[in-house]
Amino acid sequence: ELHLPFEIHHLPGRPKVTGRTRNISCTGVLFDTSAPVGIGDKIQYSLRLPNPPGIQAEVRVHCVGKVVRAEASEFVATIDAYEIVREAASSVAA
């Protein structure tokens, strides 16, 4: 189990979605949300990694994937590509 804040930037024809993950594997992510998604939807999402004590920079993992399972309160998407992005401490504090 890994409960990280997430933000889905692109669901076709739908507004941005936020929430927390339920777990993550090397091939996909289980999202805990009631947002309507369809199997086969291509999505872009980001996961915010926890900061170690004393570190101000924010680290996000930007991902591209496809929804492979959808139920009432959760869905699973693949991790087809990802990029790790660090924001400088000055931009996080602003």
PyMOL commands that place a pseudoatom at each C-alpha (Angstrom):
pseudoatom trace, name=CA, resn=GLU, resi=1, chain=A, elem=C, hetatm=0, pos=[0.000, 0.000, 0.000]
pseudoatom trace, name=CA, resn=LEU, resi=2, chain=A, elem=C, hetatm=0, pos=[1.155, 3.495, -0.814]
pseudoatom trace, name=CA, resn=HIS, resi=3, chain=A, elem=C, hetatm=0, pos=[-1.139, 6.458, -0.178]
pseudoatom trace, name=CA, resn=LEU, resi=4, chain=A, elem=C, hetatm=0, pos=[0.188, 9.397, -2.196]
pseudoatom trace, name=CA, resn=PRO, resi=5, chain=A, elem=C, hetatm=0, pos=[-1.666, 12.525, -3.283]
pseudoatom trace, name=CA, resn=PHE, resi=6, chain=A, elem=C, hetatm=0, pos=[-2.461, 12.446, -6.998]
pseudoatom trace, name=CA, resn=GLU, resi=7, chain=A, elem=C, hetatm=0, pos=[-3.785, 14.783, -9.641]
pseudoatom trace, name=CA, resn=ILE, resi=8, chain=A, elem=C, hetatm=0, pos=[-5.180, 13.596, -12.958]
pseudoatom trace, name=CA, resn=HIS, resi=9, chain=A, elem=C, hetatm=0, pos=[-4.528, 16.293, -15.535]
pseudoatom trace, name=CA, resn=HIS, resi=10, chain=A, elem=C, hetatm=0, pos=[-6.249, 14.720, -18.489]
pseudoatom trace, name=CA, resn=LEU, resi=11, chain=A, elem=C, hetatm=0, pos=[-9.392, 12.663, -18.538]
pseudoatom trace, name=CA, resn=PRO, resi=12, chain=A, elem=C, hetatm=0, pos=[-11.068, 13.103, -21.922]
pseudoatom trace, name=CA, resn=GLY, resi=13, chain=A, elem=C, hetatm=0, pos=[-13.852, 15.693, -21.577]
pseudoatom trace, name=CA, resn=ARG, resi=14, chain=A, elem=C, hetatm=0, pos=[-13.696, 15.835, -17.759]
pseudoatom trace, name=CA, resn=PRO, resi=15, chain=A, elem=C, hetatm=0, pos=[-12.301, 18.286, -15.167]
pseudoatom trace, name=CA, resn=LYS, resi=16, chain=A, elem=C, hetatm=0, pos=[-9.090, 17.694, -13.191]
pseudoatom trace, name=CA, resn=VAL, resi=17, chain=A, elem=C, hetatm=0, pos=[-9.396, 15.009, -10.479]
pseudoatom trace, name=CA, resn=THR, resi=18, chain=A, elem=C, hetatm=0, pos=[-7.471, 14.822, -7.186]
pseudoatom trace, name=CA, resn=GLY, resi=19, chain=A, elem=C, hetatm=0, pos=[-7.269, 12.249, -4.400]
pseudoatom trace, name=CA, resn=ARG, resi=20, chain=A, elem=C, hetatm=0, pos=[-4.953, 9.607, -2.924]
pseudoatom trace, name=CA, resn=THR, resi=21, chain=A, elem=C, hetatm=0, pos=[-3.566, 6.407, -4.349]
pseudoatom trace, name=CA, resn=ARG, resi=22, chain=A, elem=C, hetatm=0, pos=[-4.339, 3.097, -2.629]
pseudoatom trace, name=CA, resn=ASN, resi=23, chain=A, elem=C, hetatm=0, pos=[-1.290, 1.247, -3.926]
pseudoatom trace, name=CA, resn=ILE, resi=24, chain=A, elem=C, hetatm=0, pos=[1.353, 1.346, -6.620]
pseudoatom trace, name=CA, resn=SER, resi=25, chain=A, elem=C, hetatm=0, pos=[3.260, -1.383, -8.440]
pseudoatom trace, name=CA, resn=CYS, resi=26, chain=A, elem=C, hetatm=0, pos=[5.923, -1.245, -11.131]
pseudoatom trace, name=CA, resn=THR, resi=27, chain=A, elem=C, hetatm=0, pos=[3.228, -1.483, -13.815]
pseudoatom trace, name=CA, resn=GLY, resi=28, chain=A, elem=C, hetatm=0, pos=[0.293, 0.517, -12.470]
pseudoatom trace, name=CA, resn=VAL, resi=29, chain=A, elem=C, hetatm=0, pos=[-1.525, 2.594, -9.873]
pseudoatom trace, name=CA, resn=LEU, resi=30, chain=A, elem=C, hetatm=0, pos=[-4.746, 1.927, -7.943]
pseudoatom trace, name=CA, resn=PHE, resi=31, chain=A, elem=C, hetatm=0, pos=[-6.564, 5.254, -7.516]
pseudoatom trace, name=CA, resn=ASP, resi=32, chain=A, elem=C, hetatm=0, pos=[-9.107, 5.800, -4.735]
pseudoatom trace, name=CA, resn=THR, resi=33, chain=A, elem=C, hetatm=0, pos=[-11.710, 8.116, -6.274]
pseudoatom trace, name=CA, resn=SER, resi=34, chain=A, elem=C, hetatm=0, pos=[-15.302, 8.158, -7.369]
pseudoatom trace, name=CA, resn=ALA, resi=35, chain=A, elem=C, hetatm=0, pos=[-14.449, 10.107, -10.537]
pseudoatom trace, name=CA, resn=PRO, resi=36, chain=A, elem=C, hetatm=0, pos=[-16.052, 8.452, -13.538]
pseudoatom trace, name=CA, resn=VAL, resi=37, chain=A, elem=C, hetatm=0, pos=[-13.470, 6.876, -15.844]
pseudoatom trace, name=CA, resn=GLY, resi=38, chain=A, elem=C, hetatm=0, pos=[-13.790, 4.408, -18.660]
pseudoatom trace, name=CA, resn=ILE, resi=39, chain=A, elem=C, hetatm=0, pos=[-11.698, 1.360, -19.362]
pseudoatom trace, name=CA, resn=GLY, resi=40, chain=A, elem=C, hetatm=0, pos=[-9.310, 2.287, -22.149]
pseudoatom trace, name=CA, resn=ASP, resi=41, chain=A, elem=C, hetatm=0, pos=[-9.221, 6.023, -21.286]
pseudoatom trace, name=CA, resn=LYS, resi=42, chain=A, elem=C, hetatm=0, pos=[-5.724, 7.469, -21.762]
pseudoatom trace, name=CA, resn=ILE, resi=43, chain=A, elem=C, hetatm=0, pos=[-4.771, 9.711, -18.842]
pseudoatom trace, name=CA, resn=GLN, resi=44, chain=A, elem=C, hetatm=0, pos=[-1.957, 11.973, -17.685]
pseudoatom trace, name=CA, resn=TYR, resi=45, chain=A, elem=C, hetatm=0, pos=[-1.453, 12.121, -13.926]
pseudoatom trace, name=CA, resn=SER, resi=46, chain=A, elem=C, hetatm=0, pos=[1.058, 13.153, -11.296]
pseudoatom trace, name=CA, resn=LEU, resi=47, chain=A, elem=C, hetatm=0, pos=[1.934, 11.675, -7.907]
pseudoatom trace, name=CA, resn=ARG, resi=48, chain=A, elem=C, hetatm=0, pos=[3.450, 13.835, -5.161]
pseudoatom trace, name=CA, resn=LEU, resi=49, chain=A, elem=C, hetatm=0, pos=[6.229, 12.069, -3.266]
pseudoatom trace, name=CA, resn=PRO, resi=50, chain=A, elem=C, hetatm=0, pos=[6.661, 12.726, 0.467]
pseudoatom trace, name=CA, resn=ASN, resi=51, chain=A, elem=C, hetatm=0, pos=[9.414, 15.162, 1.463]
pseudoatom trace, name=CA, resn=PRO, resi=52, chain=A, elem=C, hetatm=0, pos=[12.181, 13.945, 3.768]
pseudoatom trace, name=CA, resn=PRO, resi=53, chain=A, elem=C, hetatm=0, pos=[12.485, 16.003, 6.978]
pseudoatom trace, name=CA, resn=GLY, resi=54, chain=A, elem=C, hetatm=0, pos=[14.147, 19.362, 6.338]
pseudoatom trace, name=CA, resn=ILE, resi=55, chain=A, elem=C, hetatm=0, pos=[13.749, 19.244, 2.543]
pseudoatom trace, name=CA, resn=GLN, resi=56, chain=A, elem=C, hetatm=0, pos=[11.590, 21.990, 1.023]
pseudoatom trace, name=CA, resn=ALA, resi=57, chain=A, elem=C, hetatm=0, pos=[11.666, 20.938, -2.651]
pseudoatom trace, name=CA, resn=GLU, resi=58, chain=A, elem=C, hetatm=0, pos=[8.599, 19.161, -3.948]
pseudoatom trace, name=CA, resn=VAL, resi=59, chain=A, elem=C, hetatm=0, pos=[9.049, 16.015, -6.030]
pseudoatom trace, name=CA, resn=ARG, resi=60, chain=A, elem=C, hetatm=0, pos=[6.366, 14.814, -8.422]
pseudoatom trace, name=CA, resn=VAL, resi=61, chain=A, elem=C, hetatm=0, pos=[6.222, 11.860, -10.756]
pseudoatom trace, name=CA, resn=HIS, resi=62, chain=A, elem=C, hetatm=0, pos=[4.395, 12.814, -13.971]
pseudoatom trace, name=CA, resn=CYS, resi=63, chain=A, elem=C, hetatm=0, pos=[2.904, 9.740, -15.645]
pseudoatom trace, name=CA, resn=VAL, resi=64, chain=A, elem=C, hetatm=0, pos=[1.047, 8.725, -18.772]
pseudoatom trace, name=CA, resn=GLY, resi=65, chain=A, elem=C, hetatm=0, pos=[-1.108, 5.616, -18.730]
pseudoatom trace, name=CA, resn=LYS, resi=66, chain=A, elem=C, hetatm=0, pos=[-4.325, 3.888, -19.663]
pseudoatom trace, name=CA, resn=VAL, resi=67, chain=A, elem=C, hetatm=0, pos=[-7.248, 2.857, -17.454]
pseudoatom trace, name=CA, resn=VAL, resi=68, chain=A, elem=C, hetatm=0, pos=[-7.370, -0.952, -17.341]
pseudoatom trace, name=CA, resn=ARG, resi=69, chain=A, elem=C, hetatm=0, pos=[-9.944, -1.508, -14.571]
pseudoatom trace, name=CA, resn=ALA, resi=70, chain=A, elem=C, hetatm=0, pos=[-12.734, 0.696, -13.205]
pseudoatom trace, name=CA, resn=GLU, resi=71, chain=A, elem=C, hetatm=0, pos=[-15.156, 0.135, -10.336]
pseudoatom trace, name=CA, resn=ALA, resi=72, chain=A, elem=C, hetatm=0, pos=[-17.466, 2.381, -8.285]
pseudoatom trace, name=CA, resn=SER, resi=73, chain=A, elem=C, hetatm=0, pos=[-14.857, 3.957, -5.991]
pseudoatom trace, name=CA, resn=GLU, resi=74, chain=A, elem=C, hetatm=0, pos=[-11.524, 3.056, -7.578]
pseudoatom trace, name=CA, resn=PHE, resi=75, chain=A, elem=C, hetatm=0, pos=[-9.739, 2.471, -10.843]
pseudoatom trace, name=CA, resn=VAL, resi=76, chain=A, elem=C, hetatm=0, pos=[-6.392, 1.137, -12.058]
pseudoatom trace, name=CA, resn=ALA, resi=77, chain=A, elem=C, hetatm=0, pos=[-4.198, 2.786, -14.683]
pseudoatom trace, name=CA, resn=THR, resi=78, chain=A, elem=C, hetatm=0, pos=[-0.951, 1.632, -16.219]
pseudoatom trace, name=CA, resn=ILE, resi=79, chain=A, elem=C, hetatm=0, pos=[2.346, 3.501, -15.991]
pseudoatom trace, name=CA, resn=ASP, resi=80, chain=A, elem=C, hetatm=0, pos=[3.362, 3.641, -19.651]
pseudoatom trace, name=CA, resn=ALA, resi=81, chain=A, elem=C, hetatm=0, pos=[5.836, 6.533, -19.263]
pseudoatom trace, name=CA, resn=TYR, resi=82, chain=A, elem=C, hetatm=0, pos=[6.995, 8.704, -16.373]
pseudoatom trace, name=CA, resn=GLU, resi=83, chain=A, elem=C, hetatm=0, pos=[9.214, 11.662, -15.538]
pseudoatom trace, name=CA, resn=ILE, resi=84, chain=A, elem=C, hetatm=0, pos=[10.447, 12.726, -12.102]
pseudoatom trace, name=CA, resn=VAL, resi=85, chain=A, elem=C, hetatm=0, pos=[10.225, 16.499, -11.611]
pseudoatom trace, name=CA, resn=ARG, resi=86, chain=A, elem=C, hetatm=0, pos=[11.733, 18.462, -8.704]
pseudoatom trace, name=CA, resn=GLU, resi=87, chain=A, elem=C, hetatm=0, pos=[10.503, 21.952, -7.935]
pseudoatom trace, name=CA, resn=ALA, resi=88, chain=A, elem=C, hetatm=0, pos=[12.996, 24.317, -6.384]
pseudoatom trace, name=CA, resn=ALA, resi=89, chain=A, elem=C, hetatm=0, pos=[12.397, 25.297, -2.756]
pseudoatom trace, name=CA, resn=SER, resi=90, chain=A, elem=C, hetatm=0, pos=[11.773, 28.929, -3.760]
pseudoatom trace, name=CA, resn=SER, resi=91, chain=A, elem=C, hetatm=0, pos=[8.906, 28.015, -6.132]
pseudoatom trace, name=CA, resn=VAL, resi=92, chain=A, elem=C, hetatm=0, pos=[7.307, 25.693, -3.548]
pseudoatom trace, name=CA, resn=ALA, resi=93, chain=A, elem=C, hetatm=0, pos=[7.290, 28.399, -0.856]
pseudoatom trace, name=CA, resn=ALA, resi=94, chain=A, elem=C, hetatm=0, pos=[5.744, 31.015, -3.184]
for i in range(1, 94): cmd.bond("trace and resi %d" % i, "trace and resi %d" % (i + 1))
show_as sticks, trace
zoom trace
